[in-house]
Amino acid sequence: MIKEFREFKALAIAENPELIALWEVLENVMNDQFVNDSTENGVKRWESILKIVPRGTDSLDIRKFRILTRLNEQLPYTMTTLENQLLTLCGADGYSVELENENYTLIVKVNLIAKGKFNEVDALLNRTVPANIVIDLRLLYNQHSTLKQFTHGQLKAFTHKQLRNEVLS
């Protein structure tokens, strides 16, 4: 039998790492077709296709998030479509949206739990909201109703800025 020859065993041992590396490359190429599974190379390709310029401080997850945001945009613009996009970006409790028709103003408040996505929400609104509507984008800070569940002793451990701007658990 061939497997009993020393030369073939040595050949198999020598080729095995290269075959494993080839399979890994093929798996990465397949994963790069899907944004959530993409490698750094796949994310670069998606950004190139969508003309997205990444920031130097962006993590791979933030870059994937930005790609998904761009892919999820749909026109024509409707309030339902916007709410679905905000739900995808910020989660169910991550935002509130209100349209003041008489003032042509769209008020979007991003909750503190999603404040890391504030800039992406801003970019989304600027790309999709019609030009005749004023965008009022705000960060939704902690309110008394949020803080009243804590005792004064517990709140004393935080600064005023932390109480206002950070998610408290």
ZIKAKA-V224365 format. One line per field, one symbol per residue. ss: DSSP state (H for helix, E for strand, C for the rest). phi: phi as a letter, one per 40 degrees, with the letter a starting at -180 (. if undefined). A space follows every 10 residues. Layout:
ss = ???
phi = ???
This chain:
ss = CHHHCHHHHH HHHHHHHHHH HHHHHHHHHH HCCCHHHCCH HHHHHHHHHH CCCCCCCCCH HHHHHHHHHH HHCCCCCCHH HHHHHHHHHH CCCCEEEEEE HHHCEEEEEE EHHHHHHHHH HHHHHHHHCC CCCEEEEEEE CCCHHHHCCC CHHHHCCCCH HHHHHCCCC
phi = .ccccdcccc cccccdcccc cccccccccc cccbdccccd cccdcccccc fbbccccccc ccccdcccdc cccbbccbcc cccccccccb gcbcaababc dcbfbbbbbc cdcbccbdcc cdcdcccbcd ccbccbbbcc ccbdcccccb cccccccbcd ccccbbcbb
